[in-house]
């Protein structure tokens, strides 16, 4: 049985259980589990270790217990928006350069410890909304910098990259921003479905 690990912040966390690994929360990890589990009965075990509020430095701090110890066959990482958001809220953000440095260290150490694990890098994203409106131009600019760094990391280590910003921008042409991202950051059910479809599309290429 192959193991799939989802990692990230609140977008990945999505209310997952800390006691029951079968409860992946209300977000894209559960939607992925539903589709893959239905199409491939008994072939995958799923873990969600997303933690609300996490920045890339927080992921790195738990690399042993929540990455390496789980020995996943497949790993996806979505991180970056809190590295920006925390700077506005409590002056505890992570600069784009430090984000790149720590993210690179994270990937290098995972690849060294788990050379057979297939890693997918997901693009951080943002729309204008209740949580981002006050500083939107700077918020958008800074998230774009983290997105560019995430893509560069994928290129540097020859890893699949899952673009999401353009998909949300296109979706926002069909319905209001809050239909997809409730506050400009956190996806609604429809936003999670968008992420799930992008995730599945890239995952199938790894098979």
N, C-alpha and C positions, 0 to 999 in steps of 0.2 A: 504493500500500500504506500502510495506517495503522499508526502506531507507538504501542504501549502501554508505559508506564514504571511499574514498581512501585518505590516508595520507602519506606524505613523502617529498622528495626533488625534484630535477629536473627530475629524472627518472619517478616520478609520475606526476609532473607538466606537462611536455611534451607540453608546450605552451598552456595550458588551458586558457579560458577566465576568467577574473576577474569580468566581468559584466554579463555574461550569463552562468548560471549554467548548461544549456543543452550542452554547449561546453566543453567537458572534455579534449580537447587537442588531440595530435596525438599518444598517448601511450597506454599502456595496459588498463587503465581505460576505454577508448573508445572501445577497442576491447572486454572487458568484457561486457560493456553496450550493444554492438551490439549483442553478443551471448545470453545473458540473456534476453535482451529486445525482441529479436526475438522469443525465445522459450517460454517466459512468458509475453505476451502483457499486459501492464498496471499494472503489479504486483510490479514493483520496481521503486524507484526514486534514482538517482545517483548523488553524490556530489564528486568533486575532489578538495581537499584543499592542494595538494602538492605545495610546494614553492621551486623554484630553489635556491640552496645554503644552504638549511637548514641542521642543525645538530640536534642531539637529544635535545639539550638545547633550540633550537628555537621552536621545537614542544612543549616542555613543557611550554614555555612562552606564547603560544597561545592555551593552553588546554581548556580554557573556551569558547572562541569565535568560534574556529574551530573544537572542539571535542564535548564538553558537550552541548553547545547551540544547536547543530544540532541534538542531540538525535538519532543517527543512530541505526538501528537494527543490522547492520553488519558494522564492521570497519576493514580495513586492514592497516598495517603500514609497510613501507619500509624505513629504515633510517640507516645510518652508514658510507657510503663512504665519505661524507663530513667531518665527525668527524676525518677522517684520512687525506683527501686531503687538508683541510684547514691548517693543520700543515705544510705541504710542501710549500704551497703557501704564507701564511701570518702568520704562527706561531700562529694560532688561532684554533687548533684542540681540540678535546675532548678525553682525555685518555680513555682507555678501562674500567678502574674502574669507572671513572665518568660517562661514557656512561651507564654502568650497573646500577649505582645508580639512575641517572636521569630517565632512561627508566623504571626502576622499580617503581619509584614515579609516573611517567606518567600513567602506567598501573593500579597501585593501586587506584589512584584518579579517573580514568575513571570508573573502576569497582565499586567504591563506589557510584559515582554519577549516573551511568547508569548500574545497576546490570543485566539488561536483554540484554544488547548489547553483541553480539558475536564478539570476537576480533581474528583476525588472524595476527600472526607475520611473516614477510617476511625476508628472509636471505639477507643481503648485499653481494655484489659480485664484482669481478674485473677480468679483463683479461689484458694481456700486450698489450699496445697500445700507441697512440701518447700522450695521457694525463697522462700515468702512467709509461712510459718507463724509464724516467730519474731516478726514485727511485723504480723500480718495486719490487725488492725483499723485501724491507722494506714496500712498499705499500701493497703488497700481504699479508705479515705477519701481518700487523696491521689490515687489513680488516678481515682477518681470526679470529683475536681476537674479533672483534666486532660481527662477525657472531656467534662465540661460546657464547658470552654474550647474544645475541638475542635468541639463542636456549635455553639457561639456563633460561631466563625470561619466555619463553613459557612453559618450564617444571615447573617452580616454581608456575605459576598461572594456570596451566592445560589448556593452550591455544594451538590451532593448530599452527604448525610451517610449513612454506612453504620453503623448501630448493631450492636454485637457483644456487649456485656455481657449484655443480657437473653437473647440467644440462648445464650450459654454457661451462664447461670444455669438456663435451661430444660433444656439438654442434661444438666446435672449432676444433674437429677432422674431421668434415665433410666439413668445409669451413673456410677461414681465420678468425682470431679474429675480424677484423674490419667488417666482414659480419654481426656479431651479436652485437658487441659493437663498435660503430664508433671510439671512442677514448680510449677504454679500460674500460670506465665507462658508457657512455650513449648508450642505446640500439638503434639499427636500428629498422625498422619496423619488421624485422624477430626476433630480440631480444625481442621486445615487445610481439610478438606472443608467444614466448617461455614462457615469464612471465605469459601471459594471460592463457595459457593452464595449468600451474602449479596452478594458482590462482583458476580457475574454478574447477580443480580436488579437491582441498581442500574445496572449498565452498560447493560442492555437499555433502560432508560428514557432513556438518552442518545442512542439511535439514531434 
